[in-house]
């Protein structure tokens, strides 16, 4: 009885031995903005079943940085359908959503550090907790200060028309490729 050869760790398991990122990049290359990559197309490219959403999503996640860096293409999920290739103007919208998420995450980190019971910590743990808390608070303050300064500059330069800090979608809602913001109001 022969035992199948084991693959070395971290080797690609997709068709032709190529990585998921290279297969997705090949699929996206040459497609027009606004093109919907269906789960079926992605599955065919990867050589997996269209119902294997875990592997499809994992492959997409690993390919996003490469698509941006090498092909200047961003993609975004369309629930139940697949992924759409974003128009260049929609990249700022997606970046704005990431910024809002990061703001929520830093606030959550600050609450987590402040919520720790320091009475049950060693002196070293207590000091580290306090230092991390201070760093997070200063980072958040600087981020807020920068946003306030940009808002003041916008109002001086543009009056009531705002173009920065994630408001482009409200000024120009009809730009192609800018999806409706399901994330609005959560910040």
BAFIMI-252016 format. One line per 10 residues: their letters; for each residue x, y, z of C-alpha. Coordinates in pm, 1 decimal. Each point is the difference from the previous one (the first is absolute). Example, Ala and Ser with C-alpha at 12.3 -4.5 7.8 and 13.67 -1.06 7.14 Angstrom:
as	1230.0 -450.0 780.0; 137.0 344.0 -66.0 $
This chain:
xxxxxxxxxx	0.0 0.0 0.0; 139.6 337.5 -100.2; -46.1 302.7 216.4; -77.6 320.8 -189.8; 281.9 252.9 10.3; -53.2 279.8 244.8; 17.7 353.9 -124.0; 242.5 231.8 170.4; -179.9 263.7 207.9; -115.9 322.5 -168.0 $
xxxxxxxxxx	-0.9 -136.0 -353.4; -280.8 92.4 -237.8; -276.4 -253.0 -33.7; -179.4 152.2 -296.7; 11.0 -105.9 -363.2; 338.6 -10.0 -172.2; 166.5 41.1 339.8; -45.7 378.0 -13.3; -102.5 216.4 290.3; -353.7 121.6 47.8 $
xxxxxxxxxx	115.6 361.8 -38.0; 153.0 -65.7 -341.8; -308.6 -186.7 -121.1; -234.3 277.9 112.9; 229.8 265.1 -151.2; -8.3 -190.2 -329.2; -379.9 -11.6 13.5; -34.4 373.0 73.9; 260.7 110.8 -254.8; -162.4 159.9 -301.7 $
xxxxxxxxxx	-350.6 2.7 144.8; -180.2 337.3 -15.0; -91.1 208.2 301.8; -336.3 -98.6 140.9; 40.1 -361.0 -116.0; -156.1 -251.1 238.3; 219.4 -301.5 70.5; -249.7 -267.4 95.8; 74.4 -267.8 253.4; -20.5 -247.8 -287.5 $
xxxxxxxxxx	268.7 178.6 -204.7; 228.2 25.5 301.0; -56.1 -366.2 90.1; 80.1 -107.5 -358.2; 320.5 203.4 6.9; 105.6 -153.3 331.0; -115.1 -349.8 -87.7; -232.7 -27.7 298.9; -376.4 -47.3 31.1; -212.7 316.7 -24.8 $
xxxxxxxxxx	-148.1 -92.5 336.8; 344.3 7.5 166.9; -46.1 360.6 112.0; 262.0 -26.0 274.0; 279.4 -72.3 -250.7; -135.3 256.2 -247.1; -11.4 275.5 262.3; 340.5 -98.8 130.6; 148.9 17.9 -350.6; -157.7 340.7 -58.8 $
xxxxxxxxxx	129.5 131.6 332.2; 353.6 -112.4 -84.7; -19.1 162.6 -343.2; -128.7 347.1 92.9; 337.2 159.6 77.3; 155.3 -147.0 -312.6; -286.2 124.0 -217.8; 41.2 351.8 136.9; 379.3 -0.2 -18.2; 54.5 -166.1 -337.4 $
xxxxxxxxxx	-321.9 62.5 -193.1; -150.2 311.4 163.0; -326.6 -186.4 41.3; -211.9 -12.8 310.5; -275.6 -252.9 52.1; -290.7 -0.5 240.0; -246.6 -266.6 103.2; -351.7 -6.9 -138.5; -185.6 -224.9 245.1; -145.5 -309.0 -160.9 $
xxxxxxxxxx	152.1 80.6 -340.1; 378.8 25.0 13.0; 241.3 292.8 -23.1; -12.9 313.4 -213.0; 305.4 172.7 -149.9; -14.8 352.9 134.5; 16.6 313.1 -208.8; 306.5 206.9 97.2; -221.1 266.9 158.0; -148.8 -256.7 237.7 $
xxxxxxxxxx	336.9 -75.7 162.5; -28.4 312.5 218.2; -344.3 -114.4 113.0; 133.2 -340.8 105.1; 299.8 164.6 169.6; -240.8 223.4 191.0; -189.9 -305.5 124.6; 331.1 -153.5 115.9; 85.6 323.9 180.8; -332.9 0.4 183.1 $
xxxxxxxxxx	54.9 -362.2 101.0; 349.5 81.7 127.8; -141.6 288.9 204.6; -250.6 -236.1 162.5; 275.1 -254.7 65.0; 230.3 250.3 172.1; -289.3 115.3 219.9; -69.2 -364.5 84.9; 369.2 -53.7 84.6; -2.5 302.7 232.3 $
xxxxxxxxxx	-313.2 -127.9 178.1; 158.2 -343.7 32.7; 318.5 136.3 159.5; -195.7 229.8 232.6; -231.8 -285.1 95.9; 277.9 -220.2 133.7; 3.9 -62.4 375.1; 344.4 128.2 92.1; -28.9 -130.8 356.0; 63.9 -354.0 -124.6 $
xxxxxxxxxx	299.4 96.3 -217.2; 366.2 -20.1 82.5; 185.4 332.0 12.0; 146.5 -67.2 -343.2; -338.5 -91.4 -152.8; -160.2 309.2 156.4; 270.3 227.6 -140.8; -24.1 -157.9 -343.8; -380.4 32.3 2.1; 24.5 368.8 91.7 $
xxxxxxxxxx	265.7 70.8 -263.9; -199.0 -172.2 -274.0; -307.7 193.3 110.0; 189.1 329.2 -23.6; 136.5 -83.8 -344.4; -345.6 -94.7 -128.2; -157.8 315.3 142.8; 270.2 223.6 -153.8; -37.7 -175.3 -334.5; -375.7 49.7 9.2 $
xxxxxxxxxx	39.1 366.0 100.3; 241.5 62.6 -288.5; -236.6 -168.7 -242.4; -290.2 214.9 122.9; 214.0 315.7 -13.3; 103.1 -74.1 -358.3; -360.4 -56.4 -104.1; -103.6 328.2 165.9; 278.8 189.4 -177.7; -95.7 -147.9 -335.9 $
xxxxxxxxxx	-363.9 93.2 61.7; 101.1 360.1 82.2; 214.2 18.9 -315.1; -284.4 -140.3 -207.9; -242.4 257.5 131.7; 245.1 282.6 -70.2; 84.4 -120.5 -350.2; -329.3 -145.2 -112.7; -268.6 155.1 213.3; -271.8 -254.0 63.0 $
xxxxxxxxxx	123.2 -243.0 -272.6; 203.3 -271.5 169.6; 215.5 -241.5 -194.2; 223.1 -156.2 264.3; -62.5 -212.0 311.7; -226.1 -246.5 -176.5; -263.2 246.5 -116.2; 61.4 -27.7 -374.9; -280.6 -252.2 -25.1; -247.4 256.4 134.1 $
xxxxxxxxxx	122.8 274.4 -234.7; 19.4 -224.2 -307.3; -238.0 -289.8 68.6; -40.6 -87.9 -369.2; 364.3 -89.1 -67.0; 18.7 -340.3 -167.2; 125.0 -277.4 219.0; -71.6 170.5 331.0; -232.0 -237.9 182.4; -261.2 104.6 250.4 $
xxxxxxx	155.8 19.0 345.9; -159.0 -266.0 218.1; 251.5 97.7 267.8; -128.3 359.7 40.0; -95.5 109.0 347.0; 197.4 -267.2 187.3; 303.1 218.2 70.7 $
